[in-house]
Amino acid sequence: MATLEIKDAKGKAAGKAELADAVYGIEPNMHVMHRTVKAQQAGWRQGTANTKTRGFVSGGGKKPWRQKGTGRARQGTIRAPQWRGGGTVFGPHSRSYDQKVNGKEVKLAMRSALSAKLAEGELVIVKAPAFEKPSTKEAVAMLKALDLEGKRITLIIPNDAVECFLSFRNIPEVEILPVNSINAYDLIDNKALVIVDDCLSYIEEVLA
């Protein structure tokens, strides 16, 4: 079982956290991480792009000229693709980009991400900041004390930490994530993963 120092808002040691090997000490499965993240990104696509084929463009019900005798090429409708204002050939149509990923793979991807962050020294455990009221100034000072200023950060906070959320939300480099919304993409897409110590038991309970 790995042990990591817990830091307070001033960057000083405030205890030690024992991290379960089943969650933070596995060999990262890069293939499953890649599949899970790609599935997440695919799920974000709206898939609403749409074009009209010749059957859906209004008008064009009448044959523009008779079949023979005019010297021109035969035409059946002015809404055929070769006509201006006609239908589109092989254009995009509304569709779903969702990809199926098993629940076990999703959890394995998150365990792999957490293990990789710990191995790379990019995992930081902090004591729950005691904000009496929302204060971006105090939040910035905390990041500076933790030597994280200017880094792209994912901050995992308890679900009910409203003051903490309001304090960090205006800092451009910080992505705030309630603990019940953790996902593989956000765990990976940062230069430092900061977890409030109160969230550790929930994470281990869900992923172990």
Buried (B, 14 or more C-beta within 10 A) or exposed (E): EBEBEBBBBEBEEBEEBEBBEEBBBBEBBEEBBEBBBEBBEBEEEEBEEEBBBBEEBEEBEEEBEEEEEEEEEEBEBBBBEEBEEBBBEEEEEEEEEEEEBEEEBBBBBBBBBBBBBBBEEBBBBBBBBEBEEBBEEBBBBBBEBBEBBEBEBBBBBBEEBEBBBBBBBEBEBBBBBBBEEBBBBBBBBBEBBBBBBBBBEBBBEEBE
